[in-house]
């Protein structure tokens, strides 16, 4: 198989392919490291809800800035070098997370904040190379290659809490980030030694805008709001899952971490499932159905009592979240086809901002309301997203009818 990325043989090397997809898997593992250890972090480091929530604000801010900067850096910096820097940042983040266990009490929070900030920088910088290399390795199967990369990331998110569980059971949670740091360091060394030839033209380079700036922002605005509202719901599901099930529902730690794993596993599996479903059903219907599913799950979560109910609820939550954001990007790109890179970057930034704010806002509210009540109130986020989706679909149909009428009059 030939392509702009190849080994000395001129073919997409199997070893290089494995390294790139392992990087996606490890990225998922590291993204879930703090939520998976959340209960242990709060207990052992005496974190308040407010301080725990603020960890994600730092991570999201750094991810957003690094993601927006990564596209610009990739135009002047080799992809391989950008990926190596991102991996080193991730390895350092896990070392800082482990070091917080031994830090003096007055410094523990600052060390944790450093860890989540480095994790955000690493994730943000990795976005460009991790999304570009699958396309460069498999130019004839680019869609499947990118889906596979995001599935690998989703698998990492799913298995991370399961891998962390034995360390939590031994009250040695700090060994989990040490393991991730060692694995990342080994992968970084392997990628540094691998022969990755740089492409002549970056597949993700920005396309010149065909619309005035004001028109672009007007068209993108509803999609940005939809992404933020969705992210509020996703952050509520994922980043508070372990704490809710352990502290509010008194379920054992292995059950709580398993529920988080089930959420991410269902999200990853749901993306593949819905990719097949939209070949038969209207993408508009699926796009609208998913936030309504989120509403139902958020209203059902306060009724969770046992282990089976918790696992089932978080499986449904993962399925409801699975393809909503990719479909949002797809619809936005259809409306702004000449600004694909720009609108994708803006929506990713909106997603990360929403996840961070959504997680953080729960913390102060929890001082006066239980998580069960907050879950019920959080149902308003996907409900509003569904309303906006209806508006966007209606606007698109009016535009399509207008375009069809103009074509008909032009040929008359």
GUFIVEX-138535 format. One line per field, with one value per residue: residue in three letters; chain; x, y, z of N, C-alpha, C in turn. Coordinates in steps of 0.2 Angstrom, whole numbers. Last residue first. Layout:
residuo	c(ala;...)
cadena	c(A;...)
nu	c(X;...)
nv	c(Y;...)
nw	c(Z;...)
cau	c(X;...)
cav	c(Y;...)
caw	c(Z;...)
cu	c(X;...)
cv	c(Y;...)
cw	c(Z;...)
% end
This chain:
residuo	c(unk;unk;unk;unk;unk;unk;unk;unk;unk;unk;unk;unk;unk;unk;unk;unk;unk;unk;unk;unk;unk;unk;unk;unk;unk;unk;unk;unk;unk;unk;unk;unk;unk;unk;unk;unk;unk;unk;unk;unk;unk;unk;unk;unk;unk;unk;unk;unk;unk;unk;unk;unk;unk;unk;unk;unk;unk;unk;unk;unk;unk;unk;unk;unk;unk;unk;unk;unk;unk;unk;unk;unk;unk;unk;unk;unk;unk;unk;unk;unk;unk;unk;unk;unk;unk;unk;unk;unk;unk;unk;unk;unk;unk;unk;unk;unk;unk;unk;unk;unk;unk;unk;unk;unk;unk;unk;unk;unk;unk;unk;unk;unk;unk;unk;unk;unk;unk;unk;unk;unk;unk;unk;unk;unk;unk;unk;unk;unk;unk;unk;unk;unk;unk;unk;unk;unk;unk;unk;unk;unk;unk;unk;unk;unk;unk;unk;unk;unk;unk;unk;unk;unk;unk;unk;unk;unk;unk;unk;unk;unk;unk;unk;unk;unk;unk;unk;unk;unk;unk;unk;unk;unk;unk;unk;unk;unk;unk;unk;unk;unk;unk;unk;unk;unk;unk;unk;unk;unk;unk;unk;unk;unk;unk;unk;unk;unk;unk;unk;unk;unk;unk;unk;unk;unk;unk;unk;unk;unk;unk;unk;unk;unk;unk;unk;unk;unk;unk;unk;unk;unk;unk;unk;unk;unk;unk;unk;unk;unk;unk;unk;unk;unk;unk;unk;unk;unk;unk;unk;unk;unk;unk;unk;unk;unk;unk;unk;unk;unk;unk;unk;unk;unk;unk;unk;unk;unk;unk;unk;unk;unk;unk;unk;unk;unk;unk;unk;unk;unk;unk;unk;unk;unk;unk;unk;unk;unk;unk;unk;unk;unk;unk;unk;unk;unk;unk;unk;unk;unk;unk;unk;unk;unk;unk;unk;unk;unk;unk;unk;unk;unk;unk;unk;unk;unk;unk;unk;unk;unk;unk;unk;unk;unk;unk;unk;unk;unk;unk;unk;unk;unk;unk;unk;unk;unk;unk;unk;unk;unk;unk;unk;unk;unk;unk;unk;unk;unk;unk;unk;unk;unk;unk;unk;unk;unk;unk;unk;unk;unk;unk;unk;unk;unk;unk;unk;unk;unk;unk;unk;unk;unk;unk;unk;unk;unk;unk;unk;unk;unk;unk;unk;unk;unk;unk;unk;unk;unk;unk;unk;unk;unk;unk;unk;unk;unk;unk;unk;unk;unk;unk;unk;unk;unk;unk;unk;unk;unk;unk;unk;unk;unk;unk;unk;unk;unk;unk;unk;unk;unk;unk;unk;unk;unk)
cadena	c(A;A;A;A;A;A;A;A;A;A;A;A;A;A;A;A;A;A;A;A;A;A;A;A;A;A;A;A;A;A;A;A;A;A;A;A;A;A;A;A;A;A;A;A;A;A;A;A;A;A;A;A;A;A;A;A;A;A;A;A;A;A;A;A;A;A;A;A;A;A;A;A;A;A;A;A;A;A;A;A;A;A;A;A;A;A;A;A;A;A;A;A;A;A;A;A;A;A;A;A;A;A;A;A;A;A;A;A;A;A;A;A;A;A;A;A;A;A;A;A;A;A;A;A;A;A;A;A;A;A;A;A;A;A;A;A;A;A;A;A;A;A;A;A;A;A;A;A;A;A;A;A;A;A;A;A;A;A;A;A;A;A;A;A;A;A;A;A;A;A;A;A;A;A;A;A;A;A;A;A;A;A;A;A;A;A;A;A;A;A;A;A;A;A;A;A;A;A;A;A;A;A;A;A;A;A;A;A;A;A;A;A;A;A;A;A;A;A;A;A;A;A;A;A;A;A;A;A;A;A;A;A;A;A;A;A;A;A;A;A;A;A;A;A;A;A;A;A;A;A;A;A;A;A;A;A;A;A;A;A;A;A;A;A;A;A;A;A;A;A;A;A;A;A;A;A;A;A;A;A;A;A;A;A;A;A;A;A;A;A;A;A;A;A;A;A;A;A;A;A;A;A;A;A;A;A;A;A;A;A;A;A;A;A;A;A;A;A;A;A;A;A;A;A;A;A;A;A;A;A;A;A;A;A;A;A;A;A;A;A;A;A;A;A;A;A;A;A;A;A;A;A;A;A;A;A;A;A;A;A;A;A;A;A;A;A;A;A;A;A;A;A;A;A;A;A;A;A;A;A;A;A;A;A;A;A;A;A;A;A;A;A;A;A;A;A;A;A;A;A;A;A;A;A;A;A;A;A;A;A;A;A)
nu	c(-174;-162;-165;-175;-169;-159;-168;-174;-163;-161;-172;-171;-159;-164;-174;-165;-158;-168;-171;-159;-158;-169;-166;-155;-160;-167;-156;-151;-160;-158;-145;-148;-158;-153;-148;-158;-155;-142;-145;-151;-139;-131;-140;-135;-126;-114;-116;-112;-98;-98;-104;-95;-85;-91;-94;-81;-76;-85;-84;-71;-72;-81;-75;-64;-71;-76;-65;-60;-70;-70;-57;-57;-68;-73;-81;-93;-102;-112;-105;-99;-110;-113;-101;-101;-113;-108;-98;-108;-115;-112;-113;-122;-130;-120;-118;-130;-131;-121;-126;-137;-131;-123;-134;-141;-131;-130;-144;-151;-156;-163;-155;-155;-166;-163;-152;-159;-167;-157;-151;-161;-161;-148;-152;-162;-155;-146;-156;-162;-151;-147;-160;-154;-143;-132;-133;-128;-115;-112;-118;-107;-96;-102;-104;-91;-88;-99;-97;-85;-88;-97;-89;-81;-90;-93;-81;-80;-91;-87;-75;-81;-99;-111;-118;-123;-114;-101;-101;-108;-102;-88;-89;-95;-91;-86;-97;-109;-104;-98;-110;-117;-108;-107;-120;-117;-107;-113;-123;-115;-109;-120;-124;-112;-109;-116;-109;-96;-97;-102;-90;-81;-88;-82;-71;-55;-44;-41;-27;-22;-22;-13;1;11;22;24;39;41;47;54;57;62;51;43;50;49;36;33;40;33;21;24;27;15;7;13;10;-4;-4;2;-7;-15;-15;-25;-28;-39;-32;-26;-37;-43;-36;-41;-54;-52;-47;-56;-61;-51;-46;-57;-56;-44;-49;-59;-51;-45;-56;-59;-48;-50;-62;-58;-47;-42;-32;-22;-16;-7;-14;-24;-17;-10;-20;-24;-11;-7;-17;-18;-7;-10;-20;-13;-3;-11;-18;-7;-3;-15;-14;-2;-4;-14;-7;2;-8;-12;0;5;1;5;19;17;14;4;9;16;6;5;18;18;8;14;25;17;12;24;28;18;20;33;29;21;30;39;30;27;38;31;23;10;9;6;-8;-13;-10;-18;-30;-24;-20;-32;-38;-30;-30;-43;-45;-36;-42;-55;-52;-49;-60;-66;-58;-61;-75;-75;-58;-47;-38;-30;-38;-51;-49;-42;-52;-61;-54;-47;-55;-52;-38;-38;-43;-32;-24;-32;-32;-18;-16;-23;-15;-3;-7;-8;6;11;4;10;23;22;18;20;15;30;43;53;55;38;28;16;10;8;3;4)
nv	c(134;134;143;137;126;133;139;128;122;132;131;118;120;130;122;112;120;124;111;108;118;116;103;107;115;104;97;105;106;92;92;101;96;87;92;90;76;78;85;75;66;74;86;103;111;107;105;117;116;105;107;116;107;100;110;115;104;102;115;115;104;108;120;114;107;118;124;113;113;125;125;114;118;128;124;119;122;112;101;104;102;88;83;88;81;68;68;70;58;45;43;46;34;25;30;28;14;11;17;8;-4;-1;1;-11;-19;-13;-3;10;24;35;45;40;45;57;54;46;55;64;55;53;65;65;55;60;69;60;51;60;64;53;41;24;17;23;24;12;12;22;16;6;15;22;12;8;20;20;8;11;21;15;4;12;16;4;1;10;5;-8;-6;1;-2;11;22;32;43;38;29;35;48;45;40;50;63;62;57;65;78;78;76;88;98;94;98;112;113;109;119;130;127;127;141;147;145;156;166;164;166;179;186;183;177;162;154;152;140;127;121;104;90;84;93;87;78;70;62;45;37;25;24;30;37;26;21;31;32;19;21;32;25;16;24;31;20;17;28;28;16;19;27;18;7;0;-11;-6;2;-8;-14;-2;2;-6;-1;12;9;4;15;23;14;13;26;25;16;24;33;24;20;32;33;22;25;36;31;22;27;31;26;35;47;44;42;55;64;62;63;76;84;80;82;94;90;81;89;99;90;85;97;99;89;91;103;99;91;101;108;99;96;106;104;90;85;71;58;59;67;58;54;66;67;56;60;71;65;59;70;75;65;66;79;76;67;74;83;75;70;81;95;112;120;115;112;124;125;114;118;128;121;112;121;127;115;110;120;120;107;107;117;111;99;104;109;98;97;109;107;96;95;82;74;64;53;57;61;50;40;45;46;38;40;54;52;43;46;50;38;30;38;37;23;23;31;23;12;18;20;7;0;7;3;-11;-11;3;6;5;8;3;12;17;31;42;44;27;11;-6)
nw	c(-82;-75;-65;-58;-52;-44;-35;-29;-23;-13;-6;-1;7;16;23;28;37;46;52;58;67;75;80;88;98;105;109;118;128;132;137;148;156;164;176;185;188;193;205;212;213;220;230;234;240;235;222;216;216;206;193;187;182;172;163;160;153;143;136;132;123;113;108;102;92;85;80;72;62;57;50;42;33;25;14;20;31;31;33;45;53;52;57;71;75;73;84;95;94;96;111;121;121;125;138;144;144;153;164;167;169;180;189;190;195;208;213;210;201;200;195;181;173;169;161;151;144;139;130;121;115;109;99;90;81;74;68;59;51;44;41;40;33;37;51;56;55;65;75;79;81;92;102;106;113;123;129;135;144;152;157;165;175;180;186;196;204;207;215;226;229;232;238;231;234;233;222;212;212;209;196;188;185;172;164;165;165;152;144;147;142;129;124;125;116;104;102;101;89;80;81;75;61;55;61;57;43;42;47;37;21;14;11;18;13;25;34;33;34;26;21;8;10;25;32;37;50;57;75;86;91;94;105;114;116;122;134;140;141;151;162;164;168;180;187;188;197;209;216;223;232;239;232;224;216;208;202;194;183;173;173;169;155;146;140;135;126;117;112;105;95;89;83;74;66;60;52;43;37;30;21;12;5;14;27;32;32;40;52;54;58;71;77;74;81;94;103;109;118;126;132;138;148;155;161;169;178;184;191;199;208;213;220;230;237;246;258;261;250;239;236;227;217;209;200;192;187;179;170;164;157;147;140;135;127;118;112;106;97;88;83;76;66;59;60;59;52;53;66;72;68;75;89;93;96;106;116;120;125;135;144;148;153;164;172;174;181;193;199;205;216;222;225;234;241;245;252;247;249;244;231;225;226;217;205;196;184;182;179;167;155;148;147;139;127;124;122;109;101;102;95;82;80;81;70;60;61;58;45;34;19;8;5;13;23;26;24;19;7;0;-5;0)
cau	c(-180;-163;-159;-176;-174;-157;-164;-178;-166;-156;-171;-177;-159;-159;-176;-170;-154;-164;-176;-161;-153;-169;-172;-154;-156;-171;-161;-147;-159;-165;-147;-143;-160;-157;-144;-158;-161;-143;-141;-155;-146;-129;-136;-140;-133;-114;-116;-119;-102;-95;-107;-101;-83;-89;-99;-86;-73;-84;-91;-74;-67;-82;-81;-63;-67;-81;-69;-56;-69;-76;-58;-53;-68;-70;-74;-88;-96;-114;-109;-95;-107;-118;-102;-96;-113;-113;-96;-103;-119;-110;-108;-117;-133;-123;-112;-127;-136;-121;-120;-138;-136;-120;-129;-144;-134;-124;-140;-150;-151;-167;-157;-149;-166;-169;-151;-154;-170;-162;-147;-159;-167;-149;-147;-163;-160;-144;-151;-166;-155;-143;-158;-158;-150;-132;-134;-136;-118;-109;-122;-114;-96;-99;-110;-95;-84;-98;-103;-85;-84;-99;-95;-78;-86;-98;-83;-75;-91;-93;-75;-77;-91;-109;-114;-126;-122;-103;-98;-110;-109;-90;-87;-98;-94;-82;-91;-109;-108;-94;-105;-120;-110;-101;-118;-123;-106;-107;-125;-119;-105;-116;-129;-114;-106;-118;-117;-98;-95;-106;-97;-80;-85;-87;-75;-62;-46;-43;-33;-21;-27;-20;-3;6;23;20;34;42;40;55;53;66;57;41;49;56;39;31;42;40;21;21;32;20;5;13;17;-1;-7;6;-2;-18;-9;-23;-22;-40;-36;-22;-33;-46;-34;-34;-53;-54;-43;-52;-66;-56;-42;-55;-62;-45;-44;-61;-55;-40;-52;-64;-49;-44;-61;-63;-46;-47;-38;-26;-21;-5;-7;-26;-21;-7;-17;-29;-15;-3;-16;-24;-8;-5;-21;-19;-2;-7;-22;-12;1;-13;-20;-3;1;-16;-12;5;-4;-17;-3;7;0;-2;16;18;20;3;4;20;9;-1;15;23;6;8;26;21;8;19;32;18;14;32;34;18;24;41;33;21;36;34;30;12;10;12;-3;-14;-7;-11;-30;-28;-15;-26;-41;-32;-24;-40;-48;-35;-35;-54;-54;-43;-56;-69;-58;-54;-73;-78;-65;-49;-42;-27;-31;-50;-52;-39;-46;-63;-57;-45;-54;-59;-40;-34;-48;-38;-22;-30;-38;-21;-13;-25;-22;-3;-6;-14;1;13;3;3;22;25;13;23;13;23;38;50;60;45;30;19;15;6;8;0)
cav	c(135;129;144;143;125;128;143;132;118;131;137;120;116;132;128;110;117;129;115;104;118;122;104;102;118;110;94;103;112;95;89;102;102;84;92;96;78;74;88;80;64;73;80;98;112;109;99;116;121;105;103;119;112;96;106;120;107;97;112;120;103;102;121;119;103;113;128;116;107;124;130;114;112;130;127;115;126;120;102;104;109;93;82;90;88;70;67;75;64;48;40;51;40;24;29;34;18;8;20;16;-3;-3;6;-4;-20;-14;-9;7;18;29;45;39;38;57;58;43;49;66;58;47;63;70;54;54;71;66;49;57;69;55;48;29;15;21;30;14;8;23;21;4;10;25;15;3;18;26;9;5;23;21;3;8;21;8;-3;10;12;-7;-10;5;-4;5;17;26;44;42;27;28;47;49;36;44;62;64;53;57;76;79;71;82;98;93;91;109;115;106;112;130;128;121;135;148;141;149;166;164;160;174;187;181;182;166;156;153;147;129;125;111;94;83;91;92;85;71;67;50;40;29;22;26;41;31;17;29;37;21;16;33;31;13;20;35;23;12;26;33;16;15;30;21;10;6;-12;-11;5;-3;-18;-5;5;-7;-8;11;12;-1;10;26;16;7;25;30;14;18;35;28;15;29;38;23;19;36;36;20;24;36;22;28;46;46;36;49;64;62;57;70;85;79;75;94;95;79;83;101;94;81;94;104;89;85;103;104;88;95;111;101;91;106;110;92;88;78;59;55;70;62;49;63;72;56;54;72;70;55;65;79;67;60;77;81;65;68;86;79;65;78;88;107;122;118;107;121;130;115;112;130;127;110;117;131;119;106;118;126;109;102;118;117;99;101;114;101;92;108;113;95;97;87;78;71;53;54;65;57;39;44;52;38;33;51;56;42;43;55;44;28;36;43;26;19;33;30;12;16;25;12;-2;7;10;-8;-13;-2;8;3;12;-2;12;15;25;40;49;33;17;0)
caw	c(-85;-81;-69;-62;-57;-50;-39;-33;-28;-18;-9;-5;2;12;19;23;32;42;48;53;62;72;76;82;93;102;104;112;124;129;130;143;152;158;170;182;185;187;199;210;210;213;229;231;242;242;226;217;220;212;198;190;188;178;166;164;159;148;139;136;129;117;112;108;97;89;85;78;67;60;55;47;37;31;13;17;29;31;27;39;53;49;50;66;75;69;77;93;94;89;106;119;120;119;133;144;140;146;161;166;163;174;188;187;189;204;213;217;202;202;202;185;176;173;166;156;148;144;136;125;119;115;104;94;86;78;73;65;55;50;40;42;32;30;47;56;50;58;72;77;76;86;99;102;108;118;125;130;138;149;153;160;171;177;181;191;202;203;208;221;230;229;242;230;234;239;228;213;213;215;202;189;192;177;165;165;170;158;144;148;149;133;124;129;123;106;103;107;95;81;84;81;66;53;61;64;46;40;50;44;26;17;5;19;13;18;34;32;38;25;26;10;6;19;32;32;48;51;69;82;90;89;99;112;114;116;130;138;137;145;159;162;161;174;186;183;190;204;213;217;229;241;236;229;221;212;207;200;189;175;175;176;160;150;143;140;131;121;116;110;100;93;88;79;70;65;57;47;42;34;26;17;1;10;23;31;28;34;49;52;52;66;78;71;74;90;99;104;113;122;128;133;143;151;156;164;173;181;186;194;204;209;215;225;234;239;256;260;256;240;241;233;221;214;205;196;192;184;174;167;163;152;144;140;133;122;115;112;102;92;87;82;71;63;57;63;52;46;61;73;66;68;85;91;92;100;112;118;120;129;141;145;147;159;170;171;174;190;195;198;211;220;221;227;241;240;256;247;251;250;235;226;230;224;208;203;187;184;185;174;160;149;151;146;130;125;128;115;102;104;102;86;80;85;77;61;62;65;50;38;25;10;1;7;17;28;22;25;9;3;-5;0)
cu	c(-179;-169;-159;-171;-175;-162;-161;-174;-171;-159;-166;-175;-165;-159;-170;-173;-159;-161;-173;-167;-155;-164;-172;-160;-155;-167;-165;-152;-155;-164;-154;-145;-155;-158;-147;-153;-161;-150;-142;-152;-150;-135;-135;-136;-138;-121;-116;-120;-109;-98;-104;-105;-90;-88;-97;-92;-78;-81;-89;-80;-69;-78;-83;-69;-66;-77;-74;-60;-65;-74;-64;-54;-64;-70;-70;-81;-91;-109;-111;-99;-103;-115;-107;-98;-107;-114;-101;-100;-113;-113;-107;-113;-128;-127;-115;-122;-133;-125;-119;-132;-136;-124;-125;-139;-137;-127;-134;-144;-150;-162;-160;-151;-161;-169;-157;-153;-165;-165;-152;-155;-165;-156;-147;-158;-162;-149;-148;-161;-159;-147;-153;-156;-155;-139;-134;-137;-126;-113;-119;-118;-103;-99;-108;-101;-88;-94;-102;-91;-84;-95;-97;-84;-83;-95;-89;-78;-86;-93;-81;-76;-87;-101;-112;-123;-125;-111;-101;-107;-111;-98;-89;-96;-97;-84;-87;-103;-109;-98;-100;-114;-113;-103;-112;-122;-111;-106;-119;-121;-109;-112;-125;-119;-109;-115;-119;-105;-97;-104;-101;-86;-85;-84;-80;-66;-53;-46;-35;-27;-26;-25;-10;2;18;22;30;37;42;48;54;63;62;47;47;55;46;34;40;42;28;22;30;26;11;11;17;7;-4;3;2;-12;-10;-16;-20;-34;-38;-26;-28;-42;-37;-32;-46;-53;-45;-48;-62;-60;-46;-51;-61;-51;-43;-56;-58;-45;-48;-60;-54;-44;-55;-63;-51;-47;-44;-32;-25;-10;-5;-19;-23;-11;-14;-26;-21;-8;-12;-22;-13;-5;-16;-20;-7;-5;-17;-16;-3;-8;-19;-9;0;-11;-14;-1;0;-13;-8;4;2;-3;9;16;21;8;3;15;12;1;9;20;11;6;20;23;11;15;28;23;14;26;33;23;21;35;35;25;31;33;34;20;12;14;4;-9;-8;-8;-23;-28;-18;-21;-36;-34;-25;-34;-45;-38;-34;-47;-54;-45;-50;-64;-61;-54;-66;-76;-68;-56;-45;-32;-28;-43;-51;-42;-42;-57;-58;-48;-52;-59;-47;-36;-44;-42;-28;-28;-37;-28;-16;-23;-25;-10;-6;-13;-6;8;5;1;14;23;16;18;15;22;31;45;58;49;37;21;18;11;4;4)
cv	c(140;130;140;145;131;127;139;137;123;127;136;126;117;127;130;116;115;126;121;108;114;122;110;103;113;114;99;101;110;101;90;99;103;90;90;97;85;76;85;84;69;70;79;92;107;110;101;110;120;110;103;114;114;101;102;115;111;99;107;118;109;102;114;120;108;109;123;120;109;117;128;119;112;124;129;118;122;124;109;104;109;100;87;89;91;77;69;74;70;55;44;49;46;31;29;35;25;12;17;19;4;-2;5;1;-14;-15;-8;2;16;23;39;40;37;50;58;47;46;60;60;50;57;68;59;54;66;69;55;54;66;60;50;36;20;19;29;19;10;18;23;10;8;21;19;7;13;24;15;6;17;22;9;6;18;13;0;6;13;0;-9;1;0;4;11;21;38;42;31;26;40;48;39;40;55;64;55;55;68;77;71;76;91;93;89;101;112;107;108;122;127;121;129;143;141;144;159;163;159;167;181;181;180;172;161;157;148;136;127;115;102;87;90;89;90;78;68;56;46;31;27;24;37;35;21;25;35;26;17;27;32;19;17;30;27;15;21;31;22;15;26;24;13;9;-5;-12;0;0;-13;-10;2;-4;-10;4;11;2;6;21;19;9;18;28;19;16;30;30;19;24;36;28;19;31;37;25;22;33;27;24;39;45;38;43;58;62;56;64;78;80;75;87;95;83;81;95;96;84;89;101;94;86;97;104;93;92;106;104;94;101;111;99;91;80;66;56;66;65;53;58;69;61;54;66;71;59;61;75;71;61;71;80;70;66;80;81;69;73;85;100;116;119;109;116;127;120;112;124;128;115;114;127;124;110;114;124;115;104;113;118;105;100;111;105;94;102;112;101;96;89;84;76;60;55;63;61;46;44;51;43;33;44;54;46;42;52;49;34;34;43;33;22;29;33;18;14;24;18;3;5;11;-1;-11;-4;2;5;10;2;7;15;23;33;47;38;23;6)
cw	c(-92;-85;-75;-67;-61;-55;-45;-38;-32;-24;-15;-9;-3;6;14;20;26;36;44;48;56;66;72;78;87;96;101;107;117;125;128;137;147;154;164;176;181;184;193;204;208;210;222;230;239;245;234;222;222;217;205;194;191;184;172;167;164;154;145;140;134;123;116;112;103;94;89;83;73;65;60;53;43;36;19;15;26;29;26;33;46;49;48;59;70;69;72;86;92;89;100;113;117;117;126;138;139;142;154;162;162;168;181;185;186;196;208;217;209;203;205;193;181;176;171;162;153;148;141;131;123;119;110;100;91;83;78;70;61;54;46;41;34;28;39;51;50;53;65;73;74;80;92;98;103;112;121;126;133;143;149;155;164;173;177;185;196;200;204;215;225;229;239;234;234;240;234;220;215;217;208;195;193;184;171;168;171;164;150;149;151;140;129;129;127;114;106;108;101;87;85;84;73;58;60;65;53;43;49;48;33;21;8;13;14;18;27;31;38;28;25;15;8;16;25;32;43;48;63;75;85;86;93;105;111;112;123;134;135;139;152;159;159;168;180;182;186;197;208;213;223;239;239;234;226;217;211;204;195;182;177;178;167;156;148;144;137;127;120;115;106;98;92;84;75;69;62;53;46;40;32;23;6;6;19;27;27;29;42;50;50;59;73;72;71;83;94;100;107;116;123;129;137;146;152;159;167;176;181;189;198;205;210;219;228;234;248;257;255;247;243;238;228;219;210;201;196;189;180;172;167;158;149;144;138;128;120;116;108;98;91;86;77;68;62;60;56;46;54;68;66;65;78;87;89;95;106;114;116;123;134;141;144;152;164;168;170;182;192;195;205;215;218;222;234;241;251;250;251;253;242;231;231;229;215;207;194;187;187;180;167;154;152;150;138;129;129;122;109;106;105;93;83;86;82;68;63;66;57;44;30;17;3;3;11;22;25;24;15;5;-2;0)
% end
